[in-house]
Amino acid sequence: MTPAVRLSGVVKHLGRRAVLDHADLEVASGTLVAISGRSGAGKSTTLHLIASLDDVDEGKISVFGQPVGRHEHASRYRRETVGIVFQLHNLIARMTARQNVEVAMFGTGRNRRQRVARAEELLARLGLGDQIHSTPPNMSGGERQRVAIARALANGPQLLLADEPTGNLDDRSAELVATLLRQIVDDDGTTVLAVSHDARLDRYADRLVVLEHGDFREAGAQGPATDLDRQRATPDGGPPA
């Protein structure tokens, strides 16, 4: 079966430093994979490359067998194939939760009634049916994160990329978001690739991967690995990945 994501010999420099150094990674379709690693290791950079927000310096990336890179079809690719949950949500403060989800559907051919129905359906599914008219400043961190997930799911992507989806949340909110990500995989068959320093997400993952020294290595599945815990417990205080 064609993997959902494949990185082959990928090199990416930030300045003079290669954060990805001939890196290889395969992510099976319909799985939840969590990537960990020290700050500055290149985790978020990896998501940006897969999302076609940046280009590799060397190597190849494919998503469901199709090559990925910055090109004239990149916006359509992000609209139709990939959903992105950014670390800082990137919600529009003056818009309601429903409107923030609707934004993702502009340009898809859906009329306003269809966009509203889809947004309300997703928000209700994520436990936010009573918050559709709330704006982000009036919502909790966990609620904002769920709105961001709803927005990322608006167009039914095959692949969801999530950057620290539980990292800044309290235990209850983190548990809820992790459960939602697991349900998206199990119920919809969506592939989820999450960058995370949060051990609370580990037990929901099918596979744990560590990015270090420019390449990926296995760290286990469905539970934290000892060396992974040590890395998370001793952050080097460097810049965000």
CORSUL-V130688 format. One record per residue. N is the residue number from 1. RES is the residue in three letters. SS is DSSP state (hx for helix, st for strand, lp for the rest). PHI is phi in whole degrees, 0 to 359 (999 if undefined). OMEGA is omega in whole degrees, -180 to 180 (NA if undefined). Layout:
N;RES;SS;PHI;OMEGA + N;RES;SS;PHI;OMEGA
This chain:
1;MET;lp;999;179 + 2;THR;lp;295;179 + 3;PRO;lp;293;177 + 4;ALA;lp;295;-179 + 5;VAL;st;226;174 + 6;ARG;st;222;170 + 7;LEU;st;253;-178 + 8;SER;st;233;177 + 9;GLY;st;59;-174 + 10;VAL;st;282;175 + 11;VAL;st;240;176 + 12;LYS;st;217;179 + 13;HIS;st;259;165 + 14;LEU;st;246;-169 + 15;GLY;lp;68;180 + 16;ARG;lp;268;-175 + 17;ARG;st;263;177 + 18;ALA;st;273;178 + 19;VAL;st;284;170 + 20;LEU;st;240;-172 + 21;ASP;st;232;-176 + 22;HIS;st;56;-176 + 23;ALA;st;278;177 + 24;ASP;st;235;178 + 25;LEU;st;202;172 + 26;GLU;st;234;178 + 27;VAL;st;239;-178 + 28;ALA;lp;290;179 + 29;SER;lp;295;177 + 30;GLY;lp;72;178 + 31;THR;lp;232;173 + 32;LEU;st;249;-178 + 33;VAL;st;243;179 + 34;ALA;st;252;178 + 35;ILE;st;254;176 + 36;SER;st;240;179 + 37;GLY;lp;154;-178 + 38;ARG;lp;294;175 + 39;SER;lp;303;-179 + 40;GLY;lp;83;-177 + 41;ALA;lp;288;-179 + 42;GLY;lp;114;-176 + 43;LYS;hx;293;179 + 44;SER;hx;294;176 + 45;THR;hx;301;178 + 46;THR;hx;301;179 + 47;LEU;hx;297;180 + 48;HIS;hx;297;178 + 49;LEU;hx;293;-180 + 50;ILE;hx;295;180 + 51;ALA;lp;279;-179 + 52;SER;lp;63;173 + 53;LEU;lp;270;179 + 54;ASP;lp;207;-178 + 55;ASP;lp;250;173 + 56;VAL;lp;289;173 + 57;ASP;lp;275;175 + 58;GLU;st;213;177 + 59;GLY;st;89;-175 + 60;LYS;st;222;172 + 61;ILE;st;232;174 + 62;SER;st;229;177 + 63;VAL;st;234;-175 + 64;PHE;lp;52;175 + 65;GLY;lp;85;-179 + 66;GLN;st;256;-179 + 67;PRO;st;296;-178 + 68;VAL;lp;243;176 + 69;GLY;lp;184;179 + 70;ARG;lp;283;-178 + 71;HIS;lp;208;-174 + 72;GLU;lp;291;-180 + 73;HIS;lp;259;-175 + 74;ALA;hx;297;-180 + 75;SER;hx;296;178 + 76;ARG;hx;295;177 + 77;TYR;hx;301;180 + 78;ARG;hx;291;-179 + 79;ARG;hx;282;-170 + 80;GLU;hx;253;-172 + 81;THR;lp;252;-172 + 82;VAL;st;239;170 + 83;GLY;st;250;-175 + 84;ILE;st;234;172 + 85;VAL;st;250;-177 + 86;PHE;lp;280;-177 + 87;GLN;lp;301;-178 + 88;LEU;lp;256;175 + 89;HIS;lp;71;-176 + 90;ASN;lp;59;175 + 91;LEU;lp;280;179 + 92;ILE;lp;270;-169 + 93;ALA;lp;300;-174 + 94;ARG;lp;277;-179 + 95;MET;lp;264;176 + 96;THR;st;288;177 + 97;ALA;hx;304;-180 + 98;ARG;hx;298;-180 + 99;GLN;hx;295;177 + 100;ASN;hx;298;178 + 101;VAL;hx;286;180 + 102;GLU;hx;301;-177 + 103;VAL;hx;308;-178 + 104;ALA;lp;295;-176 + 105;MET;lp;262;176 + 106;PHE;lp;296;180 + 107;GLY;lp;86;-178 + 108;THR;lp;263;-178 + 109;GLY;lp;95;176 + 110;ARG;lp;286;174 + 111;ASN;lp;278;-174 + 112;ARG;hx;299;-179 + 113;ARG;hx;299;179 + 114;GLN;hx;292;179 + 115;ARG;hx;295;180 + 116;VAL;hx;298;-179 + 117;ALA;hx;297;-180 + 118;ARG;hx;294;180 + 119;ALA;hx;298;-179 + 120;GLU;hx;293;177 + 121;GLU;hx;299;-178 + 122;LEU;hx;292;-180 + 123;LEU;hx;296;177 + 124;ALA;hx;295;179 + 125;ARG;hx;299;-179 + 126;LEU;lp;268;175 + 127;GLY;lp;77;-177 + 128;LEU;lp;240;-178 + 129;GLY;lp;299;180 + 130;ASP;lp;267;-177 + 131;GLN;lp;242;-172 + 132;ILE;lp;298;-179 + 133;HIS;lp;260;179 + 134;SER;lp;279;175 + 135;THR;st;262;-176 + 136;PRO;hx;309;-180 + 137;PRO;hx;298;-179 + 138;ASN;hx;259;-179 + 139;MET;lp;240;176 + 140;SER;lp;285;178 + 141;GLY;hx;300;179 + 142;GLY;hx;295;178 + 143;GLU;hx;293;178 + 144;ARG;hx;298;180 + 145;GLN;hx;295;179 + 146;ARG;hx;290;174 + 147;VAL;hx;297;179 + 148;ALA;hx;297;177 + 149;ILE;hx;292;178 + 150;ALA;hx;301;178 + 151;ARG;hx;299;-179 + 152;ALA;hx;294;-179 + 153;LEU;hx;267;-170 + 154;ALA;lp;306;-175 + 155;ASN;lp;257;176 + 156;GLY;lp;62;-177 + 157;PRO;lp;293;174 + 158;GLN;lp;282;-176 + 159;LEU;st;231;175 + 160;LEU;st;248;178 + 161;LEU;st;254;-175 + 162;ALA;st;233;-178 + 163;ASP;st;259;-179 + 164;GLU;lp;50;-174 + 165;PRO;lp;291;-179 + 166;THR;lp;239;-168 + 167;GLY;lp;300;-175 + 168;ASN;lp;255;-174 + 169;LEU;lp;254;173 + 170;ASP;lp;290;-173 + 171;ASP;hx;301;-178 + 172;ARG;hx;295;-180 + 173;SER;hx;293;179 + 174;ALA;hx;297;178 + 175;GLU;hx;297;-179 + 176;LEU;hx;294;-180 + 177;VAL;hx;295;179 + 178;ALA;hx;299;178 + 179;THR;hx;298;179 + 180;LEU;hx;297;178 + 181;LEU;hx;298;179 + 182;ARG;hx;296;180 + 183;GLN;hx;295;179 + 184;ILE;hx;299;177 + 185;VAL;hx;292;-173 + 186;ASP;hx;289;-175 + 187;ASP;hx;272;-174 + 188;ASP;hx;253;-177 + 189;GLY;lp;76;179 + 190;THR;lp;289;173 + 191;THR;st;273;180 + 192;VAL;st;240;175 + 193;LEU;st;243;-173 + 194;ALA;st;241;169 + 195;VAL;st;274;-176 + 196;SER;lp;204;168 + 197;HIS;lp;260;-168 + 198;ASP;lp;261;-180 + 199;ALA;hx;296;179 + 200;ARG;hx;295;-180 + 201;LEU;hx;277;-171 + 202;ASP;hx;303;-173 + 203;ARG;hx;287;176 + 204;TYR;hx;267;-175 + 205;ALA;lp;271;172 + 206;ASP;lp;282;-173 + 207;ARG;st;204;177 + 208;LEU;st;244;-177 + 209;VAL;st;230;176 + 210;VAL;st;248;173 + 211;LEU;st;260;177 + 212;GLU;st;211;-180 + 213;HIS;lp;52;173 + 214;GLY;lp;83;-179 + 215;ASP;st;216;-177 + 216;PHE;st;258;173 + 217;ARG;st;221;-179 + 218;GLU;st;289;177 + 219;ALA;st;233;178 + 220;GLY;st;125;-180 + 221;ALA;lp;204;174 + 222;GLN;lp;51;176 + 223;GLY;lp;151;-176 + 224;PRO;lp;290;175 + 225;ALA;lp;270;-175 + 226;THR;hx;301;-178 + 227;ASP;hx;291;177 + 228;LEU;hx;294;178 + 229;ASP;hx;300;-179 + 230;ARG;hx;297;179 + 231;GLN;hx;296;-178 + 232;ARG;hx;290;-177 + 233;ALA;hx;279;-177 + 234;THR;lp;230;179 + 235;PRO;lp;298;-176 + 236;ASP;lp;274;177 + 237;GLY;lp;72;179 + 238;GLY;lp;284;-178 + 239;PRO;lp;289;177 + 240;PRO;lp;302;-179 + 241;ALA;lp;292;NA
